[in-house]
Amino acid sequence: MKRIYPVLVSLLLIACSKDNKANSESFQHELIDLGKSKISTYFMEKNSDYLIVFESGLADDHQVWQKKKVAEKIAENTSVLLYDRGGYGKSTLENGPRDIPKLSAELDLVVGKFAKGRKVILIGHSVGGLVVRDYAVKHPDRVAGILFVDTSHEYYNKPDQAMENQVYQVFASAYGENSGAAKEAQQLVEDFDYMSHVGMLPHIPVVAITSMKKDQANNASDEAYGKTRQDWFDAHELLKTNTSDFIHLSTTASGHNIMLEEPTLVISALSQLRSKL
């Protein structure tokens, strides 16, 4: 089992969106001072009933949602907030662990700045799905619905310390030891243990999209964890507990980065979610 780890972490790095040439000029940029750190935000106000907030996966900044114009398309008629977690883009880091509770708390501060009393619709990819889950459990009165885009889940993701160390080394080498990606990678074992106790989602509509494509990255992930694509699907099925309406979509046309390979699927899934509100 251990020999597959270098393959998996290398594929993780390749899968991350390192081409940061997406254009954020259509969004209003603001650097939010959180006291010990600053968070870089990108906002489009449409005076809509809800604010849509995007949460990126491990090692991706906000631009991953713009490379195929997902954020721009959604922002045509809805208020949208993109932001970079600490250590990504222009966002700075404060000292201390970059674990899910910390990331969720920072999400709350950012939402508080832009929501203006509105409920939010959260879109979370990969590890970003853990962040929005934790936020929704802690702040059920502030969340209208959630769209999970191939979210990580503790039923499937069970990294050991050796895997965490290797992921950290890959990201530290690629982005620097003090990058957000490296700091977050240091918490993977703890984060998935934490998520196993986080509790149920609130009684809200939820849509989950699952990649069932048997590509190189998904195959390596399945082998590393001793799981299958069906286990990945079943993990996402667990998200329906206590939700008021649950839609589970799957695709074999795109891998983990569904928003890059099938952007129209993400946009369509959001439309389905909004129809339930």
Steps between C-alpha positions, in 0.01 A plus 500: 500500500770745597666498157197665340527815713760677284286432193193640671662816632665567165160474334357730766756760405433460129125525562536831683442801283845660479426715196378812676407702194127520560367853485348641819463855367122470476486452876563769759816415692528577870757398759321426828698565818433222753745643752780246481457428129342639185265318266481586132140509375333542161139612503219560251182657639171443319267581792374143491316319779798274567877533496685216328838422656762278336743289706797355314679172559847435637770699312251689280428870537182680395596502132420132458133610481578748221712302258186366330288804595289316759505795740440755224201310365342468843573866577288612206191505721618418852734658755822299507793492739835343419789508742841354572559321828803605702825430319346499153517783248519834678364364829741488793537244777492528875685258724333178610348188345307536174237244591134480401366688807741785426411511130130490585540787746672711235223418254254633757690829527507540123129417465418748774667774299302445179174319577318810623247291689441260212533126525781343300512219247832322545690323221788284622747294299713218644639605841298819459196278547617424853524872574146576385362197684653614825376854443144384427486278809619788719287770333183331373303825509738664249502230230227458238654206315823325403646373175777244554733458201678165541547575868745319723337281766627313802318179398735475202800717589694338783858627466762368738796701624726372222261626235456835675876542517541427130222736398656769717843447346361524146314824571781650708739438211260641242361799688721553806486379861292801606248475219135437572517170314790368708353619829163343423666175389654470847150460646355231274497217755355726768247655265344174385481380858333829593247469219392157622359676808375825349134404493218514246437773249206729575158441345580670169512403131826337393637397161810281468693426181722191499772414250474134402757531224772235514787728406857485626446724801178331616651155453806596703280643774287185515810282523666716765194490725406143419163623373298509178306759302187351654639574846558859386138519383375339822694753706317782328169321552555541874463876457125465455436425869265763646494711182163630381570407137798305365603465137795278417652536155785294361720529194744279314596784264722690741744425778543668835508856362147495366480880480787494249394197294121542514427858605147483361423213736593714801290790373205269430530340844487842662184578305345179634598599853355849465170355373461336842530825696 
